[in-house]
Amino acid sequence: MEGSNNAEQYLPLVGREENQEWRKIRWGEMGEEMKKLGYLAGPMMAITLSQLSMQVISLTMVGHLSELSLSSTAIAVSISNVTGFTFLLGMASALETLSGQAYGAKQYKMLGTQLYTAVFCLLIVCIPLSIIWLYMENILILIGQDPQISHEAGKFITWLIPALFAYAILQPLVRYFQMQTMIVPMFLSSFFTICFHIPVCWILVFKTGLYNAGAAVSMGLSFWLNAIILGLYMRYSPSCEKTRSPISIEIFGGIKEFIRFAVPSAIMVCLEWWSFELVILLSGLLPNPQLETSVLSVCLSTMSTLYAIPFGLSGAVSTRVSNELGSGNPRRAKVSVVTVILMSVTEMILISIILFSTRNVFGYIYSNEIEVVMYVTIMTPLLCISVMLDCLNGTISGIARGCGWQHIGAYVNLISFYLFGIPIAIALSFWLNFGGKGLWIGIISGATLQACLMSTITIRTNWEKEVIKARERLFD
């Protein structure tokens, strides 16, 4: 009863604003909101870029060993994302709803408890995932992949298992700081980690005889270093005192609530990423699989790197929206949404122009093979379209996480990619002989439908009702 009364005291706050005037968003408000989003998004872009670039750096170094090393490592990185990293990232994103709204409602101690709950759940999930990774070579051969590629990919992903457990600790820590807009510690730890990763990866790949396995080891060391730095800061920094809570039995009491958001959140993220990774696997069934896999992996790695920008905006808007909904401010939540979409549209146009302008040279970053570089040049116009759609969809996904719409996002992604995009990709590639281009066109089709559906849902949102839902969720 007490929780219900606490929630009800905020409901009049919504009613006072329920008139046409509050719905008119002024340019001055958007300018102020743009500053707040920029303060969050800029460092978040750098943080995300540093984490994503560890995979890209590892893939780049291995790519200069041989075409087999590049294609096998690309498959391994794709598989690790499909069956591990993306799933953990999605589960941790539940904290963007729970912790973000709790912080907005000034329920500070909940953040510490939710952090421990998330880490516990993710570490448990890592156990079956690591068992799957141990048998990945046999699984790849079973689904028809080239035996040489399967062997090298299986070796890489086995060495990558320690990184999986580090990632399960790192991602909840990132959300813990993000929801409090504590950007500096995340930025510094990520910067220090990437400075550590580059020389260590080079030494392990080229100087120790580990070759592609050395890249996997370096990723594990880097993830653990980042997690340790953030964990020590959370434990001992005075700035975390009000949200730091002791490890107690309350961790287990929050598991049900966390899972309720973590599972659809993971499904929402995974369904989208799995569609891209499925394209990489399908490319291994095409004629000249090493070339097709290498080129599509270059495209996916480029998208992953550039995704740091929309992911930064996504993290910023999920923080702003969840905080404002938790504190009972529907107007500010709506202003955040409108502002971030305008920022996203501007950003996606600029990035696509830059990418298209460098289409003849950026393939050399990943490979010295002329055949690979030329194919990348041909794929670049399609890649530019994907980047534009990815920017918009990534930003809207942040809005969904801030509001707690993960279940809606999961249904949208299922329809967009698996009932629409992937069938088109298979038809174009294998029936109409478009090859790798056909696979990528199918992905673009799915992303287009996703953008249309999620944009419609966002436009039709009643922000007063979202505030009521957030408050009832917190106090019940």
Rosetta blueprint (number, residue, H / E / L):
1 M L
2 E H
3 G H
4 S H
5 N H
6 N H
7 A H
8 E H
9 Q L
10 Y L
11 L H
12 P H
13 L H
14 V H
15 G H
16 R H
17 E L
18 E L
19 N L
20 Q H
21 E H
22 W H
23 R H
24 K L
25 I L
26 R L
27 W H
28 G H
29 E H
30 M H
31 G H
32 E H
33 E H
34 M H
35 K H
36 K H
37 L H
38 G H
39 Y H
40 L H
41 A H
42 G H
43 P H
44 M H
45 M H
46 A H
47 I H
48 T H
49 L H
50 S H
51 Q H
52 L H
53 S H
54 M H
55 Q H
56 V H
57 I H
58 S H
59 L H
60 T H
61 M H
62 V H
63 G H
64 H L
65 L L
66 S L
67 E H
68 L H
69 S H
70 L H
71 S H
72 S H
73 T H
74 A H
75 I H
76 A H
77 V H
78 S H
79 I H
80 S H
81 N H
82 V H
83 T H
84 G H
85 F H
86 T H
87 F H
88 L H
89 L H
90 G H
91 M H
92 A H
93 S L
94 A H
95 L H
96 E H
97 T H
98 L H
99 S H
100 G H
101 Q H
102 A H
103 Y H
104 G H
105 A L
106 K L
107 Q L
108 Y L
109 K H
110 M H
111 L H
112 G H
113 T H
114 Q H
115 L H
116 Y H
117 T H
118 A H
119 V H
120 F H
121 C H
122 L H
123 L H
124 I H
125 V H
126 C H
127 I H
128 P H
129 L H
130 S H
131 I H
132 I H
133 W H
134 L H
135 Y L
136 M H
137 E H
138 N H
139 I H
140 L H
141 I H
142 L H
143 I L
144 G L
145 Q L
146 D L
147 P H
148 Q H
149 I H
150 S H
151 H H
152 E H
153 A H
154 G H
155 K H
156 F H
157 I H
158 T H
159 W H
160 L L
161 I H
162 P H
163 A H
164 L H
165 F H
166 A H
167 Y H
168 A H
169 I H
170 L H
171 Q H
172 P H
173 L H
174 V H
175 R H
176 Y H
177 F H
178 Q H
179 M L
180 Q L
181 T L
182 M L
183 I H
184 V H
185 P H
186 M H
187 F H
188 L H
189 S H
190 S H
191 F H
192 F H
193 T H
194 I H
195 C H
196 F H
197 H H
198 I H
199 P H
200 V H
201 C H
202 W H
203 I H
204 L H
205 V H
206 F H
207 K L
208 T L
209 G L
210 L L
211 Y L
212 N H
213 A H
214 G H
215 A H
216 A H
217 V H
218 S H
219 M H
220 G H
221 L H
222 S H
223 F H
224 W H
225 L H
226 N H
227 A H
228 I H
229 I H
230 L H
231 G H
232 L H
233 Y H
234 M H
235 R H
236 Y H
237 S L
238 P H
239 S H
240 C H
241 E L
242 K L
243 T L
244 R L
245 S L
246 P L
247 I L
248 S L
249 I L
250 E H
251 I H
252 F H
253 G H
254 G L
255 I H
256 K H
257 E H
258 F H
259 I H
260 R H
261 F H
262 A H
263 V H
264 P H
265 S H
266 A H
267 I H
268 M H
269 V H
270 C H
271 L H
272 E H
273 W H
274 W H
275 S H
276 F H
277 E H
278 L H
279 V H
280 I H
281 L H
282 L H
283 S H
284 G L
285 L L
286 L L
287 P L
288 N L
289 P H
290 Q H
291 L H
292 E H
293 T H
294 S H
295 V H
296 L H
297 S H
298 V H
299 C H
300 L H
301 S H
302 T H
303 M H
304 S H
305 T H
306 L H
307 Y L
308 A H
309 I H
310 P H
311 F H
312 G H
313 L H
314 S H
315 G H
316 A H
317 V H
318 S H
319 T H
320 R H
321 V H
322 S H
323 N H
324 E H
325 L H
326 G H
327 S H
328 G L
329 N L
330 P H
331 R H
332 R H
333 A H
334 K H
335 V H
336 S H
337 V H
338 V H
339 T H
340 V H
341 I H
342 L H
343 M H
344 S H
345 V H
346 T H
347 E H
348 M H
349 I H
350 L H
351 I H
352 S H
353 I H
354 I H
355 L H
356 F H
357 S H
358 T L
359 R L
360 N L
361 V L
362 F H
363 G H
364 Y H
365 I H
366 Y L
367 S L
368 N L
369 E L
370 I H
371 E H
372 V H
373 V H
374 M H
375 Y H
376 V H
377 T H
378 I H
379 M H
380 T H
381 P H
382 L H
383 L H
384 C H
385 I H
386 S H
387 V H
388 M H
389 L H
390 D H
391 C H
392 L H
393 N H
394 G H
395 T H
396 I H
397 S H
398 G H
399 I H
400 A H
401 R H
402 G H
403 C H
404 G L
405 W L
406 Q H
407 H H
408 I H
409 G H
410 A H
411 Y H
412 V H
413 N H
414 L H
415 I H
416 S H
417 F H
418 Y H
419 L H
420 F H
421 G H
422 I H
423 P H
424 I H
425 A H
426 I H
427 A H
428 L H
429 S H
430 F H
431 W H
432 L L
433 N L
434 F L
435 G L
436 G H
437 K H
438 G H
439 L H
440 W H
441 I H
442 G H
443 I H
444 I H
445 S H
446 G H
447 A H
448 T H
449 L H
450 Q H
451 A H
452 C H
453 L H
454 M H
455 S H
456 T H
457 I H
458 T H
459 I H
460 R L
461 T L
462 N L
463 W H
464 E H
465 K H
466 E H
467 V H
468 I H
469 K H
470 A H
471 R H
472 E H
473 R H
474 L H
475 F H
476 D L
